[in-house]
Structure formats: structure tokens, C-alpha cells
Amino acid sequence: MESILFKEFTLQNGTKIKNRFFKGAMSEALANVHLQPTESIYRLYETFAKGGTGIVVTGNVMIDSKALGEPRNVVVENEEILPFLEKWAERGTINNTQLWMQLNHPGKQAFKDVVNEAVAPSAIPFPGASSRFFHHPREITPTEIVDLIHRFGNSAKLAQKAGFTGVQIHGAHGYLISQFLSPSHNQRNDEWGRDIDGRMKFLIEVYREIRSQTGPLFPISVKLNSADFMKAGFSEEEAIYVAGQLEKEGVDLLEISGGSIANLATPGKDVKASTNVREAYFLDFAEKLRKTVDMPLSVTGGFRTKKGMESAVHSNATDFVGLARPLAVYPDLPNLIEENILQEIILTHKKLGIKSIDNQLPLDSMWYTQQLDRLGRGKQVRPNHPVWISFLQALLKNGKEVFQQRRAK
Ligand SMILES: Cc1cc2nc3c(=O)[nH]c(=O)nc-3n(C[C@H](O)[C@H](O)[C@H](O)COP(=O)(O)O)c2cc1C
């Protein structure tokens, strides 16, 4: 009997997705100095497309060159980028693959060395140790908010024009949209804050602008935190409410994730054992969400076995299986599963065991970014590559700047 993972899915706008594999965004950090996509990016996405995934979401692409999240992000802000995007779209959509561009603005979660200043809903820095990586933010003005909404729409239109088959709005992981959603980061008293309706207005307006610039048939997804796991932060109840509003607005697919740089739940290290038992961390939340929200879902984070993936889709907790790190190591995982070559993958959390370094550096992300870089250069990934070698390589390449390259997912 054919696995449910290979059953076609039709979005409300009629777009047919060939299977239930959904590649979650992974920042490639492979742009050139002009922040344009490169051959490495085209090759990487051709590899994902050949690997059999139904929907491939790109790493976060920035909507404003003055607001990068980390070095070598791709930026989409004007037509000059079109020839580059066209090549990316052409290579990334082969094999009937949906290629969706993830659009993002970092807000205050932008590294000191990549931006001159940072804006945020309120002039509140990140709490705790992570604050030293970032500027103290300035409160964004209403005029700037409206400008950013237009920028999101414009970038989405350019992606569509170039041949991307959809976009995703990054509303998770502590970046600008999720800063707006959070009561601890957003303490505004105007229409962009105050209560949950005000805090989600930025996200809703970004969605509406993208919809109006791309038309009714273009798939638009949102990546949303189930919660940001901060004291007095964005809660599960609020996430369910926001998801309901996004459904009413006509969002085509919701990807569920969680955490932020101050509390990274995504790599699975800060997650309760009970959620780990269910393999994917946010399945329990997805089940709660399903009681009130009907839109197609992808749950991302923690899937490692064919059995776990199938049972999540069978149980109707999710329609799509979101995968990020597994695809950095096995970019052809869907094909390997289909051909019964692989049923389970084991990925250990990457750390050196030296607290002073492990606490300062996202070695896990660094290790996976190096695998993406290898794929981009047409090389094989190295599933057993020791993390300390990966650390030394990063140190040799970037010097002590490596300590500034911490990233939130
Ligand atoms: C190297 C790396 C880069 C990432 N970049 C992004 C990103 O640009 N945007 C995003 O929404 N998530 C990003 N993520 C988070 C993943 O999409 C995903 O939510 C997380 O890794 C959990 O899924 P997994 O257990 O399948 O890896 C990144 C993760 C990694 C490992």
C-alpha cells in the first residue's frame, strides 16, 4: 500500500502538491557580496528539487538591504534581482516541485556587524545574554511600518514574476513579525499594539499586501510560533487566535514552529520529554489548533522516522511533514523513503562539550550551514563530520567573527 506521505494534496486555490514533504526554511548564507543569489544557491535548490520534496521553502530572504538578519542573506527589493531569481526558480521547480520564497525582516534580531541600527515595535532589547549580539533597538514609526508592508508585497511580487510558485511570511522565531505579535516585545499603545488584534495587525497587513500584489491564486504561507516560550510572551492561546484570523484572511498553509533566539525550542534541546516522545515537538499544539482551524498545516521540528511522519499525517494532526536539518543531510530523503532505502535518520545535537563555547555559539546551525554550503558546491554532505572540525573550519574562515554569527532560526 502506498504510504500516505506520497498522497497528493490540493490547496484551496487548486495548487496540487505532489506529496506531504515540506522543506522548512534554512538560511543558506550563500549570497554574493551584492546580496544576490549565486550558482551555489541554484545548485542547492536543484538538489532539493531532485530529492523529491513536494514544497521547498527557501532560507529567509530579506525585504530590505538595510535590515539583514545575518551576513550573506539574499535581499529582494527591486527588479535588478530578477535574472538571478529566474535562474533560482527555474532550477528549484524542476521535478514538479513547489518553490516558495520565505520573506523576512529581522527587526531587532539582526547582528550588530550586519546592520547600523535595528528597529523593533518597542525600544526594548532582548533579555539576557543574547542582547550583546544586537543593537539596542529604536521604536519603529507608523510610516516605517507602512513602508515595510509595501516592501513585503513588492518582494513577493518579484518572486512571483521570477517563477517562484509561492511565498512564505516568516512570522516566527523572534524576527520582526513575531516581535510585533509578542506582548513582551510589543508594548505600543497605537493601532499596531495594545491587544492581540493590534499586535497581529502588522502580520495581517503584510499578508493582505502580498495577496493584493500577487492575486488570489498565488500560494501564501505563514510560519508561526506555537508559542515563544518567554515569560509573558506570545502564548498558545494567542497563536490559535491568530491562526484563526489568518484562515479567515485566506492564507493557504500554516507552518507551525516555536521559540526565538532567547529561547530556541527549534533544535529540540529545550523541549519537554513528553513532546519529544511524539517525535515532532509541536504536534500536540497542532492537534489543539485543528479543533478550531481548518487550513492546511505543516508541523516542523523533530521528525526523524518514516513511522513518526506517517502517524502524524494519519492522525490528521498535520497535512505536511516539515523537515529542515534532515534535508540538509539527506536532501533526497523523500526519494530514499519512497524507495524503502531509509526509514529513520539519527541526528545528534551538535555541541563541543565545552560550556563556554557551546553557550555562545550555535554550533548546530553552523554545522548544518556547512552541509548546505557543501551541497551548493556540488559536494556530498558529511553526516559524520565531527563538530569540532566544523568549529575550527568556521574559525579559520571567519576568525573571531564566528562568535558574532549566532543565528536564530
Ligand atoms: C542552518 C539552519 C538555518 C535555518 N534558517 C531558518 C530560516 O531562515 N527561516 C526559518 O523559518 N527557519 C529556519 N531554520 C529553522 C528550521 O526551518 C526548522 O524550523 C528547525 O530546524 C526545526 O526543524 P528540524 O528539526 O526538521 O530541523 C533554520 C534551521 C537551521 C538548522
The ligand as a Gaussian input file, in Angstrom:
#p B3LYP/6-31G(d) Opt

LIG

0 1
 C       21.018000      26.068000       9.456000
 C       19.588000      26.404000       9.747000
 C       19.043000      27.575000       9.223000
 C       17.692000      27.888000       9.461000
 N       17.167000      29.009000       8.879000
 C       15.847000      29.267000       9.002000
 C       15.240000      30.338000       8.293000
 O       15.883000      31.056000       7.527000
 N       13.913000      30.552000       8.475000
 C       13.143000      29.752000       9.283000
 O       11.930000      29.954000       9.390000
 N       13.682000      28.720000       9.948000
 C       15.000000      28.443000       9.820000
 N       15.534000      27.349000      10.444000
 C       14.648000      26.508000      11.291000
 C       14.070000      25.338000      10.526000
 O       13.224000      25.758000       9.455000
 C       13.238000      24.423000      11.446000
 O       12.148000      25.159000      11.967000
 C       14.071000      23.834000      12.603000
 O       15.382000      23.476000      12.183000
 C       13.381000      22.608000      13.197000
 O       13.153000      21.607000      12.232000
 P       14.097000      20.276000      12.075000
 O       14.061000      19.561000      13.388000
 O       13.447000      19.493000      10.973000
 O       15.464000      20.754000      11.751000
 C       16.882000      27.024000      10.241000
 C       17.434000      25.852000      10.769000
 C       18.767000      25.535000      10.525000
 C       19.317000      24.238000      11.075000

